[in-house]
Amino acid sequence: MSKTLFDKIWEKHVITGEVGEAQLIYVDLHLVHEVTSPQPFDGLRSTNRRVRRPDLTFATMDDHNVPTKDIFNVQDQMSRLQMDTLVKNTKEFNIPLASIGDDKQGIVHIVGPERGLTQPAKVIVCGDSHTATHGAFGAIAFGIGTSEVEHVLATQTIWQVKPKTMGIKVTGKLPKNTYAKDIIMGIIAKYGVSIGVGYAIEFYGETVENLSMEARMTMCNMSIEAGSRTGMVQPDQTTFDYIEGREQAPKDFESAKNYWSQFYTDDESDFDKILTFDVSNLKPMVTWGTNPGMATAVDQYLPEIKDENDANAYEYIGLHPNMKPVDINLDYIFIGSCTNSRYEDLEIAANMMKGHHLAPNVTAWIVPGSRAIRNRAIKTGIAKIFKDAGCEWREPGCSSCLAMNPDKIPAGKHVASTSNRNFIGRQGAGSRTHLASPAMVAAAGIAGHFVDITTDEFV
């Protein structure tokens, strides 16, 4: 019987349960961080349970609370408590931890792939909605709630109702200076923030096949912004080349590769629903409102108000219809987050900034996604390019992707951000967020406003 990639992996992991009802699924990898784990560990302790598979669990002091300037000086007491609690819990339950300053420390969705923990055909969970990132490797990966974290710790399983499958076929050659971030933002802008509700999304087509692993991770990361908990890409030679040689990669790599190669969608007709997206004429995207679907191409006018949501978004963001993104004057830029803080992202941004300096009105925070990325960027000179341009080079963490640490955007200030969400108050109370690719954000930092980086001046 012909099946999708999702179907094949799901069926390998079902322990019990009927289709259409909740089924018990085996979990291959459980990623843990400081924010969503304290209560689950307390739950285990109160019922005298142990962690079922510490060897399939990995914790990192990753992101939400960790400062990116003086990393050991945590001023917020709740953040300090959560971080100290993770250290205590991982020691007690014998779970490996990448703590602050550790060479393995970083954002959980960055660290899993770079350690080689993220692999095709796995079921991967974490108490964070952007766990979909790991689906770029041909895995079923999704975020789970706090009570589910406890269940996985105790049983290495989770109850889930199988979603339908959606194929998003991406075709065409990407124009110069357009990137995976523009693709996923373009898809969400075209189809809406709810298209994936009830579906597991697989991105496929010639355009996706030609993307790097980093780019595929960016697309899958923002599947949740399209309403789906799961985004996937079929594993291929690009996937295998990325994993091979990493610390946690299979020792018998050829056998692993042969096994992984069995997992693909037999025919696109197997999807319950198919959407298409042609990138041939895609322009860099910028959000103008308060959800990722409120986005437009950099050379287009902001849309007319069509409902109360639009009116409220314009009022909050301080813009109005018939402006262009180039008219948005910026106060901050942020290059980081689990969406766009990998080495490739920093390299793209640095190439845009090289030989230039920030506009006088702009403050820039550059935050690598892990210590390994930080160290590599320093070694190759990328960090120096940012510093020479007037940017603040920070330590790894989520930083100003969300307002749970000291890196908050002040009220009323406009920020060009490589993160994944532009919700009200997401980057700080009253902050005004505009999502874009690393190249767009870097160029905007130089100009002091958004610019069309596909014009002759840049290409």
Helices and strands as residue ranges (DSSP letters): H 5-13, E 14-16, E 22-26, E 29-32, H 38-46, G 54-56, E 57-60, H 77-92, E 97-98, H 108-115, E 123-126, G 129-137, E 140-143, H 146-155, E 157-161, E 164-171, H 180-191, E 199-204, H 206-209, H 213-221, G 224-226, E 230-233, H 237-243, H 253-260, G 268-270, E 273-278, E 285-287, E 295-297, H 308-317, G 325-327, E 332-335, H 343-353, E 363-366, H 371-380, H 382-388, E 392-393, G 399-401, E 414-417, E 432-435, H 438-447
